[in-house]
Amino acid sequence: MAKKNWKIIEVEDFVIFKASDDIIDEANAQYARANESNRRYVESHPTPEPTMPISGTFVCAQPPNYRGIPMVHATADDWAEKFELFKTFGVDTVIYQAAVWNELETVYYPSKRFKDYRLFDQIGNVLEAAKRTGIEVYLGGYGSVSGWCMGKDPAYVEMEKQNHFAVQDELFELYGSQFKGIYFAPETAYRGERDLYTEKTLNSIYRDFCDRLKGLHPDCEIVMSPATKYYEGKLDEMIESWNVILDGVKLDVMAPQDSIGCTGTTLEHQETMFKVWRKICDDKNIRFWSNVELFEARDCSQIDTSICADTRRVAHQMSNAAKVAEKLISWEMLSYTDVARHGERAEALKKFLQQCKK
């Protein structure tokens, strides 16, 4: 396994990932550089009028790596209230990020395989609220950090596959008629150099996951949302890498994170990166959505690492993505439109998203 750059800490009655102490200064410096680049871009370019609303968002009982707005004890009524707010933004789709978080040893439905993990029984409430409010749901399955720290350990890879399959089966057994699709929860990204072993390993996991799911439930849609990282002069290599990873994978929707908020790339390079993603999807006959990040990473030493994004920045993100994507979704709209937590920035973001629906 690769060296970990995170640790697990207690927050109230749940746990989250937090950056390890040795990477905080480097990460925060990267955040500052990217945020300054985006600020200069926003100040030097006219703010566009988005032509497509953000019509989907990830939701979760708790964000895995910051406090956010915990919903670990929410009722179906609580979720329905949030979904009614989402609908004022034009949201018709929610993606529950992960039914299980392996490293956090937390599960969000009554699982048999993970019965010893801390249980916050929320997926049933999310599905009930979605039914009441007319919102479609994709359920994330087994969440782990395997996409970021894949080691050369066949036994570990096989264990990961079996965990994916077990969660897949349990979700269908408990909720099979209540959701539209499955979100493949572990993230990954092209990281600036080829690693054929990891590419082929990921391909094996993705292919087996999708083949099995489509064989059992052919009408179930499968969504992935990898990160975007810009590396000068490496775009063709990124395409080649993803062509290996996705070879023979029966994926329906690719919804790349634009990674503007987490500073994997900047507005300066967003259009270029999305043309690359568009080619990757077109080559594999995969539908392309865009995951628009509504936050700005600031300080990973804190329990809440990010603030709400400047709406002018989000307008550029949405406009760039709308040129190539068929649908815009976002990360965790629930937290970043919460005025009680984020004040004037959240109020501005709420009004902006509501205007974009019109």
N, C-alpha and C positions, 0 to 999 in steps of 0.2 A: 504494500500500500504506500501511496505517496505521503509525504510529510503533511500533517494536518496544519491548517492555518486558522483553526477555530477551536473554541472550547464551548462547553455547555454550562449555562448558569440558571439559577432559579429566579423566576419573576412571579411574584404572588404565588399561586398554586400550580403553575406550569413552568416549563423550561424552554429555553431558546438557545440557538447557536449565537455565539458572539465571537468577534475577531480575537485571535490570540494576541497577547501583548506585543509580541515581536514584530507584528506587521502593521500596527495601528498608524505609526508615523508615516510609513511609506504609502499606505492606502489613503490616508487623509490628504497627503500631498498630491496624489493622483486625482482625488476628488476635486481639490482646489484648482488644479490646472485645467481639468475638463470643464468645470463650472465657469471658470473665467473665459475659456474658449467659447462656450455657449453664450455667455453674457455679451461678448464682443459681437458674435454672430447676430444675436437678437437686436442689438443696438444699431447694427449697420445694414439690416435688411428690413424692408417693410413687413409688418405683420400680416400674414395671409388670412383669408376667410376660409375656414375649413368647409369642405363640401360634403363631408361624410361624418356623422356622429360616431362617438364611441358607443357601440351597441352590445358590448360584452365586458365582463370583468371577472377576475379571479376573486373568490371568497375563501375564507377559512375561519375556523373557530379561533385560531391564533396564528399570526404570522410566525414562521419558523425562526426568523433571525432579528426580530425587534418586537417591542411590546405591542405597538399599534392599539387597536380597539379590541380587546379580547372578547370573544363570544362563546367562551367555553361553557358558560352556564346559561346561554340564551334559550329562550323558548321559541316555538314556531311563530308565535305572534311577534317576537322581537325580530326574527329574520324577515317576516312579511313586511314589517315597517321599513326595514332597510331596503327591501326589494321595491317597495312602492316609491321610495326616493330614487332608486336607480332608474325606474321607468320614466321619471321626469327628465332624465338625461338621454333617453332613447334606448336604454338597455333592454334587450330581450333574451339575453343569454348569460348564465353564470357558470363558472368553472370552479368546482371545489378542488382546491389545490392538491391535497393528499389525504387519503383515508387513514394512512398510517405514516408516522415519521419514525424510521428505524432508529437512527442515532439518538433521537429525543425520547425513545421508548414510550411513545404516546400514540394512541389510537382513537379514532373519532366515530367508531361504530362498534357494536358488540361482536368482536372478532374471536373466533376460536383459535386461530393460529397464533394470534398475538394477545392471548387472554391475560398474560402476566404484565402487559404494558399498562400505563396509566390511561384510563378511559374517560373521555369526554364525549358522551353519546350525542352527537350533533348532526350527523348526516341525515337521519330521519327527519329532524326538524327543518333542515334546509330544503329537503324534498317536499315536505308538506307546505312550507311557505311558498315555494316555487309553483306548486299546483294551484294554490289560492290566487296567486298574482299573475299567472299565465306566463311564467318565465321558463325557458328551456335550461336543462342542467346537463353538464358534463362532469363526471366524477373522476377526480384524480385517484389513483390507486396507491401503490406502494412507493413511498417517498424515501429516498436515501441520497447520500452524497457520492454514490458510485460513479456518476458521470464526471465527477471532478477528480477522483482519486483512484482510478482504475489501476489495480496492480496486476502483475503477471502471475495470477493465482487462479487456475481453472476451478478449484473447489469453491472459491469465493464467488466466481462468476456463476457457477451452477446454483449456489445457494441464492444468489440474487434473482435468478430466473424463477426458482421455485417460490420465492416470496411474492414476486409479481403475479404468478399464476394463482397462488392461494388467495390473494386479496381480490384478484379478478373474479374468482369463483364465488367468494363470499359476498361481494357486492351484488352480483347477479342473483344469488340465492335470496338475499334479503330485499333487494330493491329493483329487481330486473326490469319491471315495466315502467319505472318512474323516471328514467333518465335517458337522454338521447345518445350519449357517447361516453367514451373513456378518455381521460387525459393521462398521457404517460408522464408521470410526475418528475423523475430525475432529470435535471438539467445537464447540459454540456455546452461546449463551444469549441470552435477552431481556435487554437491558442498560439498561432504564429509559426508552428512547425509541424511537419507530418510525423505521425506516430502510427505506423501501419498496424502494429499489434493492437493498440487501443481502438483504432478505427474498425478493425475486423471483429474485435470483441464486442464493441457497441453494436455493430451490424448483426452479430449473432443474437444478442439480447433483443434488439428491436424486431428482427425478423421472426424469431420464435414467439415473441409476445404478440405481434400482429397476426401471424399465421394462426396461432391458437385461438385468439379472440375472434377473428373473422370466421374460422371454422365452426366455432360454437354459436356465434351471434353475428351472422353476416350483415345485418342491417345496422350494427353498432358503429358509429363513427369514431375514429381515433385521431386525437390531436396531440401535437408536441409543440413545445415553446422553448427552443434553445436560445442561448445568449448570443449577442453580436459583439465581436471584438475586431476593431480595425487594426490591420498591420500593413504598413506601407509596402507596396510591391508584392503582396502575398495573396491577392484576390483570386488569381487563377488556382493557386495552391489550395485555397479554402474551398473552391468549387470541387477540385479533385478529391479532397478529403471527404466532403459530404457525399460525393458520388459513391465512394466506397462505403460509408456508413449506411447510406440509404439503399444500397443495391438489393433489390428484391423485397423491400420492406413495403407492406401494404398499408401505408399511411394515407389518411384522407386529407388532413389539414396540417399545414405547418404554420405556426403563428410566432415567428421569431420576436423575441424581446428587441425593441429598438436599442435598448441599453444606453439611452441618453441619460436617464436618471442615475443609473449605477455607474456611469462614466466608462463603459466599455468602448463606446464610440462617442462622437460629438456631432452636432448639427452640420458641421462642415463636411462630414463624410457620410451622413445618413442616406442621402439619395444614392450615392455610389454603392453603399452596402446593400440597400434594398434592391438595386438592380441585380446584384450578385444573388441574393436570396430568390428573386424572381426566376432567374435562370435555373438555380438548383431545383426549385419547385416545378418549373416547366419541363425540365429534363426528366423528372420522375412522375409527371402527371399528378402532382399534388396541389390541392387548393392552397392559396396563400392568404393568410390573415396577418395583421400587424398587431403586436402587443406594445401599445403606447404607454410609456412609463410616466406616471403623473407625479413623481417625486424627484427630489434632488438630494443625493447622498452628501452628507456633510461631515459626520464625525462617528467613526465606527467604534470609538471608545464608549459611546453612550448606549443606553438601552433602546432608545429610539434614535436611529442613525440618520434619519432623513427628515426633510421638511417638504411641504407641498411645492410643486414646481410653479414657476412664473407662467401665467397663462399664455403669454406671448411665445414662450418656448414651446409649450404644448401645441399651440396653433401651427407652428412650423413642423413639428413632429407629425401631426395629423395630416397636414397638407402634403408633406413628402410621401407619407405612407399611402394616402388615397390614390396616388398616381399608379400604384402597382398592386395594392391589396384589395380583396373583395369585401373585407370586413375589418373593422378596428375593434380591438379589445384592449383591456388595460389591466395593470397589476393592482389589485386590492383597493378599489375605489372607496371601499367602506372607511378605511382609515384616513385617506387624504381628502375626503370631503366632510370630515367631522370637525365642525366649527368649535365645539367645546375643547377639542384637543389642539387644533392648529390655528384657530382664530381667523384673522382677516384673510390670510392666504387661502384657507379652506373655503371661506365665504366667496372669495373671488373665483376659485376653481369651480364651485357649485354653480354660480351664475353663468360662467363661461360654458360649462357642459350643457346647461339647460338651453342656452342660446344656440348652441351647435345643433341641437335636436330640431330646431325650427326650420 
